[in-house]
């Protein structure tokens, strides 16, 4: 059985890589009984979506005063470093 520290590590790792079958099962079991880790998991998913949406909003935001090349460069760097969905 995972403790909260192990569960939070797996939640974070799941954003960067696919979890093994054993890891997924252990995490689901822990999340079933732990409200705090379920909340942490929801927050991580919200951040993931926000980062994904941020990429497009930088390039298309005229309120940001910088060259379109700079905007594209920033958006490309965000895209390169975000977890794959």
PAZAPA-4460 file (N, C-alpha, C; in steps of 0.05 Angstrom, whole numbers, plus 32768, in hexadecimal, padded with zeros to 4 digits):
% residues 85
    n_x    n_y    n_z   ca_x   ca_y   ca_z    c_x    c_y    c_z   seq   type   mol
   8011   7FE8   8000   8000   8000   8000   8012   8019   8000     1      X     A
   800B   802C   7FEE   801A   8044   7FEC   8014   8057   8004     2      X     A
   8028   8067   800C   8022   807D   801E   801E   8096   800D     3      X     A
   8016   80AC   8019   8010   80C5   800A   8028   80CF   7FFB     4      X     A
   8040   80CD   8006   8057   80D7   7FF8   805C   80C7   7FDF     5      X     A
   805A   80AC   7FE0   805D   809C   7FC9   8047   80A1   7FB4     6      X     A
   802F   80A5   7FBE   8019   80AA   7FAB   801D   80C5   7F9D     7      X     A
   8025   80D9   7FAC   8029   80F3   7F9F   8040   80F2   7F8A     8      X     A
   8054   80E2   7F90   806A   80DE   7F7D   8060   80D1   7F63     9      X     A
   804F   80BC   7F67   8044   80AF   7F4F   8032   80C1   7F3F    10      X     A
   8022   80D2   7F4D   8011   80E5   7F40   8022   80F8   7F2F    11      X     A
   8037   8102   7F3A   8049   8113   7F2B   8056   8105   7F14    12      X     A
   8060   80ED   7F19   806D   80DD   7F04   805A   80D7   7EED    13      X     A
   8040   80D3   7EF3   802D   80CC   7EDF   802A   80E2   7ECA    14      X     A
   8032   80FA   7ED1   8031   8110   7EBE   8048   810F   7EAA    15      X     A
   805D   8100   7EB1   8075   80FF   7EA0   8078   80E4   7E92    16      X     A
   806C   80CF   7E9D   806F   80B5   7E91   8057   80A4   7E97    17      X     A
   8052   808F   7E87   803C   807D   7E8E   8044   806C   7EA6    18      X     A
   8032   8069   7EB8   8037   8058   7ECF   8034   803A   7EC8    19      X     A
   8042   802A   7ED6   8040   800D   7ED1   8024   8004   7EDC    20      X     A
   801C   7FEC   7ED5   8003   7FE1   7EDE   8003   7FE0   7EFD    21      X     A
   8018   7FD7   7F08   801A   7FD5   7F25   8018   7FF1   7F32    22      X     A
   8026   8005   7F27   8025   8020   7F32   8009   802C   7F30    23      X     A
   7FFC   8028   7F19   7FE0   8032   7F15   7FCD   8025   7F29    24      X     A
   7FD0   800B   7F2D   7FBE   7FFD   7F40   7FC3   8008   7F5D    25      X     A
   7FDC   800A   7F65   7FE2   8013   7F80   7FD9   8030   7F84    26      X     A
   7FDC   8040   7F6F   7FD3   805C   7F72   7FB5   805E   7F73    27      X     A
   7FA7   804F   7F62   7F8A   804F   7F63   7F7F   8046   7F7E    28      X     A
   7F8C   8032   7F89   7F84   8028   7FA4   7F88   803E   7FB9    29      X     A
   7F9F   804B   7FB8   7FA4   8061   7FCB   7F91   8078   7FC7    30      X     A
   7F8C   8080   7FAE   7F79   8096   7FA9   7F5D   8090   7FB2    31      X     A
   7F56   8076   7FB2   7F3B   806E   7FBA   7F37   8074   7FD8    32      X     A
   7F4C   8073   7FE8   7F49   8077   8005   7F53   8092   800F    33      X     A
   7F62   80A1   7FFE   7F6F   80B9   8008   7F64   80D2   7FFA    34      X     A
   7F54   80E1   8007   7F48   80FA   7FFB   7F5E   810F   7FF5    35      X     A
   7F72   8111   8006   7F87   8125   8002   7F96   811F   7FE8    36      X     A
   7F9D   8106   7FE3   7FAB   8100   7FCA   7F99   8102   7FB2    37      X     A
   7F7F   80FC   7FB5   7F6C   8101   7F9F   7F6B   811E   7F98    38      X     A
   7F6B   812F   7FAC   7F6B   814C   7FA7   7F85   8155   7F9A    39      X     A
   7F9C   814A   7FA3   7FB5   8151   7F96   7FB5   8148   7F79    40      X     A
   7FAB   8131   7F74   7FA9   8127   7F58   7F98   8139   7F47    41      X     A
   7F82   8142   7F51   7F70   8155   7F42   7F7F   816F   7F3D    42      X     A
   7F8E   8179   7F51   7F9D   8192   7F4D   7FB2   818E   7F37    43      X     A
   7FC0   8178   7F37   7FD4   8173   7F23   7FC8   8172   7F07    44      X     A
   7FB1   8166   7F05   7FA3   8164   7EEB   7F9B   8180   7EE2    45      X     A
   7F92   8191   7EF4   7F8A   81AC   7EEE   7FA2   81BC   7EE4    46      X     A
   7FB9   81B9   7EF1   7FD2   81C6   7EE9   7FDA   81BD   7ECD    47      X     A
   7FD7   81A3   7EC8   7FDE   8198   7EAE   7FCE   81A5   7E98    48      X     A
   7FB4   81A7   7E9C   7FA2   81B4   7E88   7FA9   81D1   7E85    49      X     A
   7FAF   81DF   7E9B   7FB5   81FB   7E9A   7FCF   8200   7E8A    50      X     A
   7FE3   81EF   7E8E   7FFC   81F2   7E7F   7FF7   81ED   7E61    51      X     A
   7FE7   81D9   7E5B   7FE1   81D3   7E3F   7FD3   81EB   7E32    52      X     A
   7FC0   81F7   7E40   7FB2   820E   7E35   7FC3   8227   7E34    53      X     A
   7FD7   8229   7E45   7FE9   8240   7E46   7FF8   8244   7E2C    54      X     A
   8000   822E   7E20   8010   8230   7E07   8003   8240   7DF2    55      X     A
   7FEA   823A   7DEC   7FDC   8249   7DD7   7FD5   8266   7DDF    56      X     A
   7FD0   826A   7DF9   7FC9   8285   7E01   7FE0   8299   7E00    57      X     A
   7FF8   828F   7E03   800F   82A1   7E01   8012   82AC   7DE5    58      X     A
   8011   829A   7DD2   8015   82A2   7DB6   7FFF   82B4   7DAC    59      X     A
   7FE7   82B1   7DB6   7FD0   82BF   7DAB   7FC8   82D7   7DBC    60      X     A
   7FD7   82DE   7DD0   7FD0   82F4   7DE2   7FDE   830E   7DD9    61      X     A
   7FCE   8320   7DCF   7FD9   833A   7DC6   7FE0   834D   7DDD    62      X     A
   7FD6   8347   7DF5   7FDC   8358   7E0C   7FF9   8354   7E15    63      X     A
   8005   833E   7E0D   8021   8339   7E14   8033   8347   7E00    64      X     A
   8042   835B   7E0A   8051   836C   7DF8   806D   8360   7DF3    65      X     A
   806F   834F   7DDF   8089   8345   7DD6   8085   833B   7DBA    66      X     A
   809B   8336   7DAD   8099   832D   7D91   808B   8312   7D8F    67      X     A
   807F   830E   7D78   8072   82F4   7D74   8086   82DD   7D74    68      X     A
   809F   82E3   7D6D   80B4   82CE   7D6E   80BA   82C7   7D8B    69      X     A
   80BB   82DB   7D9D   80C0   82D5   7DB9   80A8   82C6   7DC5    70      X     A
   8090   82CE   7DBE   8078   82BF   7DC8   8079   82A2   7DBF    71      X     A
   8080   829E   7DA5   8081   8283   7D9B   8097   8273   7DA8    72      X     A
   80AE   827F   7DAE   80C4   8272   7DBB   80BB   8269   7DD7    73      X     A
   80AD   827A   7DE6   80A4   8273   7E01   808F   825C   7DFF    74      X     A
   807D   825F   7DED   8069   824A   7DE9   8076   822F   7DE2    75      X     A
   808A   8230   7DD1   8098   8217   7DC9   80A6   820B   7DE1    76      X     A
   80B2   821B   7DF2   80C0   8211   7E0A   80AC   8205   7E1D    77      X     A
   8095   8211   7E21   8081   8206   7E32   8077   81EB   7E27    78      X     A
   8072   81EA   7E0D   8069   81D2   7E00   807D   81BB   7E03    79      X     A
   8097   81C2   7E00   80AC   81AE   7E01   80AF   81A2   7E1D    80      X     A
   80A8   81B1   7E32   80AC   81A8   7E4D   8093   819F   7E5B    81      X     A
   807C   81A0   7E4E   8063   8197   7E5B   8060   8179   7E58    82      X     A
   8053   816C   7E6B   804E   8150   7E69   803C   814A   7E52    83      X     A
   8040   8134   7E45   802F   812B   7E2F   8014   8122   7E3A    84      X     A
   7FFE   812A   7E2D   7FE4   8121   7E35   7FDC   8107   7E28    85      X     A
***
